[in-house]
Amino acid sequence: MQAEPNTVRKIRLTELKKFALEKIPAGALREDILSQPDEIPPEEFLANCRVWQRLARTS
C-alpha cells in the first residue's frame, strides 16, 4: 500500500499512551509519552524514540 503523494503521514500514539498509563511507572518516561500529541510525523516519532530509550535506561 502506497501513500498518496500529497498525503501527510502521521504516527498514532494512542496505543503507546495506553501502554504508558497501564505499564510504565510514574516518572519522566511516562510523562513525556503522555505529553505527546495523539498523532505525530514519522520523523518526530523516531526522534522521540531515541529520547524514550535514554529515559528508559535511567528509570
N, C-alpha and C positions, 0 to 999 in steps of 0.2 A: 504494500500500500504506500503510495507516494503522496506527499502533501501538495496542495495547490501551490503554485509559485508565489502567490501573494498572501498566503495564509501564514499568520504568525503562530508558531508552535509554542505551547506552554506545557509545563510540567505541573500536574496537580499534586498538591501536598496534603490533601485531606486524610489519606490513609496513614501517611507518616505522622501527622499531627495526632491522629487517634492512637497510634502506637506509642508516641511520646507520652501522652496522657496516661495510658494504661501500664506501660512497662518501664519507662525511664524515670529514675528517681529525681526528685526536685533538685534543681541546680542549673548551672549555666547552659548545658547542652539542651536540656528540656525547654528552658525559657527561650533560647534562641530559635529552636524549631517552631515553637508555638507563636513566636512573634512574626514569623514569615507570612506573606500573603498566601492565599489559598492556591494561587497559580503564579508561576514564575517562568521566565525564559530558560531554556536548557543551559545556556552559558552561566547564568546566575546560580542555577541548581548545582552545577559542577563546582563552582567556586565555593558555595556553601558546604558542599560535601567535604572539601578539604578542611574547612573550619570545624565542622562537626567531628571529623576524625580526630583532630587535635584535642577538642574538648572531651571527647570520649576517653582518650588516653589519660587525661588529667583527672578524670572523675573517680 
